């Protein structure tokens, strides 16, 4: 799998995980964390378009980590 395909797959997985979070059950801190994750997700798409795969991969992975902190804790 090439870098671009891998990042696109990670972006899709992030979008699927984002749908799992119920908005009404989040604390204020979790809402802020979710918004930060979405910002990194958007950054990833931006860098992917610029063909900066290294930065795009870093951004989507950071977004996953933030979202995981909400889902798992």
C-alpha atoms as an extended CHARMM CRD file, in Angstrom:
* protein
*
        73  EXT
         1         1  UNK       CA              0.0000000000        0.0000000000        0.0000000000  PROA      1               0.0000000000
         2         2  UNK       CA              1.4700000000        3.3610000000       -0.9600000000  PROA      2               0.0000000000
         3         3  UNK       CA              1.5460000000        6.3910000000        1.3510000000  PROA      3               0.0000000000
         4         4  UNK       CA             -1.4050000000        8.1870000000       -0.2430000000  PROA      4               0.0000000000
         5         5  UNK       CA             -3.6370000000        5.1220000000       -0.0960000000  PROA      5               0.0000000000
         6         6  UNK       CA             -2.6870000000        4.4900000000        3.5270000000  PROA      6               0.0000000000
         7         7  UNK       CA             -3.5540000000        8.0500000000        4.5350000000  PROA      7               0.0000000000
         8         8  UNK       CA             -6.8560000000        7.9280000000        2.6440000000  PROA      8               0.0000000000
         9         9  UNK       CA             -7.7140000000        4.6990000000        4.4710000000  PROA      9               0.0000000000
        10        10  UNK       CA             -6.8670000000        6.2810000000        7.8270000000  PROA      10              0.0000000000
        11        11  UNK       CA             -9.0380000000        9.3000000000        6.9760000000  PROA      11              0.0000000000
        12        12  UNK       CA            -11.9640000000        6.9880000000        6.1990000000  PROA      12              0.0000000000
        13        13  UNK       CA            -11.4830000000        5.1000000000        9.4700000000  PROA      13              0.0000000000
        14        14  UNK       CA            -11.4050000000        8.4200000000       11.3500000000  PROA      14              0.0000000000
        15        15  UNK       CA            -14.7020000000        9.4610000000        9.7340000000  PROA      15              0.0000000000
        16        16  UNK       CA            -16.2860000000        6.1460000000       10.7460000000  PROA      16              0.0000000000
        17        17  UNK       CA            -15.0490000000        6.4760000000       14.3320000000  PROA      17              0.0000000000
        18        18  UNK       CA            -16.2790000000       10.0610000000       14.5300000000  PROA      18              0.0000000000
        19        19  UNK       CA            -19.8110000000        8.8110000000       13.8290000000  PROA      19              0.0000000000
        20        20  UNK       CA            -19.5910000000        6.4650000000       16.8410000000  PROA      20              0.0000000000
        21        21  UNK       CA            -19.3850000000        9.3550000000       19.2890000000  PROA      21              0.0000000000
        22        22  UNK       CA            -22.7310000000       10.4610000000       20.6540000000  PROA      22              0.0000000000
        23        23  UNK       CA            -22.6850000000       14.2510000000       20.8350000000  PROA      23              0.0000000000
        24        24  UNK       CA            -25.1030000000       14.5640000000       23.7660000000  PROA      24              0.0000000000
        25        25  UNK       CA            -23.0800000000       12.3720000000       26.0990000000  PROA      25              0.0000000000
        26        26  UNK       CA            -19.8170000000       14.3330000000       25.8960000000  PROA      26              0.0000000000
        27        27  UNK       CA            -18.3760000000       16.4670000000       28.6430000000  PROA      27              0.0000000000
        28        28  UNK       CA            -17.1050000000       19.9500000000       27.7870000000  PROA      28              0.0000000000
        29        29  UNK       CA            -13.5270000000       18.6580000000       27.7980000000  PROA      29              0.0000000000
        30        30  UNK       CA            -14.4500000000       15.8060000000       25.4600000000  PROA      30              0.0000000000
        31        31  UNK       CA            -16.2200000000       18.2160000000       23.1000000000  PROA      31              0.0000000000
        32        32  UNK       CA            -13.0750000000       20.3430000000       22.9320000000  PROA      32              0.0000000000
        33        33  UNK       CA            -10.9610000000       17.2500000000       22.3100000000  PROA      33              0.0000000000
        34        34  UNK       CA            -13.3190000000       16.1530000000       19.5360000000  PROA      34              0.0000000000
        35        35  UNK       CA            -13.0500000000       19.5670000000       17.8620000000  PROA      35              0.0000000000
        36        36  UNK       CA             -9.2620000000       19.4330000000       18.0840000000  PROA      36              0.0000000000
        37        37  UNK       CA             -9.3050000000       15.9560000000       16.5090000000  PROA      37              0.0000000000
        38        38  UNK       CA            -11.4430000000       17.2980000000       13.6660000000  PROA      38              0.0000000000
        39        39  UNK       CA             -8.9650000000       20.1360000000       13.1180000000  PROA      39              0.0000000000
        40        40  UNK       CA             -6.1100000000       17.6380000000       12.7810000000  PROA      40              0.0000000000
        41        41  UNK       CA             -8.3040000000       15.5710000000       10.4410000000  PROA      41              0.0000000000
        42        42  UNK       CA             -8.8610000000       18.6370000000        8.2610000000  PROA      42              0.0000000000
        43        43  UNK       CA             -5.1370000000       19.4090000000        8.3790000000  PROA      43              0.0000000000
        44        44  UNK       CA             -4.4350000000       15.8760000000        7.2040000000  PROA      44              0.0000000000
        45        45  UNK       CA             -6.7000000000       16.3130000000        4.1900000000  PROA      45              0.0000000000
        46        46  UNK       CA             -5.0270000000       19.6530000000        3.4160000000  PROA      46              0.0000000000
        47        47  UNK       CA             -1.5160000000       18.1750000000        3.4960000000  PROA      47              0.0000000000
        48        48  UNK       CA             -2.6600000000       15.1450000000        1.5200000000  PROA      48              0.0000000000
        49        49  UNK       CA             -3.8380000000       17.4900000000       -1.2360000000  PROA      49              0.0000000000
        50        50  UNK       CA             -0.4250000000       19.1920000000       -1.1290000000  PROA      50              0.0000000000
        51        51  UNK       CA              1.2340000000       15.7560000000       -1.4400000000  PROA      51              0.0000000000
        52        52  UNK       CA              3.0020000000       16.2770000000        1.8900000000  PROA      52              0.0000000000
        53        53  UNK       CA              2.3700000000       12.6930000000        2.9500000000  PROA      53              0.0000000000
        54        54  UNK       CA              4.6440000000       12.7890000000        5.9800000000  PROA      54              0.0000000000
        55        55  UNK       CA              2.7200000000       15.6630000000        7.5960000000  PROA      55              0.0000000000
        56        56  UNK       CA             -0.6610000000       14.2980000000        6.4710000000  PROA      56              0.0000000000
        57        57  UNK       CA              0.1040000000       10.9430000000        8.0970000000  PROA      57              0.0000000000
        58        58  UNK       CA              1.2130000000       12.6120000000       11.3180000000  PROA      58              0.0000000000
        59        59  UNK       CA             -1.9260000000       14.7420000000       11.4840000000  PROA      59              0.0000000000
        60        60  UNK       CA             -4.3690000000       11.8730000000       10.9300000000  PROA      60              0.0000000000
        61        61  UNK       CA             -2.5870000000        9.7270000000       13.4790000000  PROA      61              0.0000000000
        62        62  UNK       CA             -2.7530000000       12.4930000000       16.0550000000  PROA      62              0.0000000000
        63        63  UNK       CA             -6.4670000000       12.9220000000       15.2490000000  PROA      63              0.0000000000
        64        64  UNK       CA             -6.9870000000        9.1840000000       15.8260000000  PROA      64              0.0000000000
        65        65  UNK       CA             -5.2670000000        9.3830000000       19.1920000000  PROA      65              0.0000000000
        66        66  UNK       CA             -7.4490000000       12.2620000000       20.3440000000  PROA      66              0.0000000000
        67        67  UNK       CA            -10.6080000000       10.5080000000       19.2040000000  PROA      67              0.0000000000
        68        68  UNK       CA             -9.5040000000        7.2570000000       20.8450000000  PROA      68              0.0000000000
        69        69  UNK       CA             -9.1380000000        9.0840000000       24.1390000000  PROA      69              0.0000000000
        70        70  UNK       CA            -12.8350000000        9.9520000000       23.9750000000  PROA      70              0.0000000000
        71        71  UNK       CA            -14.0400000000        6.5410000000       22.7550000000  PROA      71              0.0000000000
        72        72  UNK       CA            -11.9660000000        4.4610000000       25.1660000000  PROA      72              0.0000000000
        73        73  UNK       CA            -12.0870000000        6.5980000000       28.2940000000  PROA      73              0.0000000000
